[in-house]
Amino acid sequence: METMQLQQSVLRDVASLLDNTEAMKELHEFLRRLKNKKETGTTMSADDKKEVLDDIKEGLRELKLMKQGKLKSRPIEELLNEI
């Protein structure tokens, strides 16, 4: 969809909500969050993404070892107490 068509479509959708106060409040809140997200630049660097993926892989590796009985798990209470 071209930019102009997209803009017109968005404006029509917003115009259709003008008489619905609750919908307008929700839209306003959504737009504020979207704008804030854009301003804070919530994108991750390549190194951050790699670190997250490595952490996930390690967690899955440990889970596999626990299922095989090669690694002992800890009670959830112990994990929560660390936090």
Buried (B, 14 or more C-beta within 10 A) or exposed (E): EEEEEEEEEEEEEEEEEEEEEEEEEEBEEEEEEEEEEEEEEEEEEEEEEEEEEEEEEEEEEEEEEEEEEEEEEEEEEEEEEEE
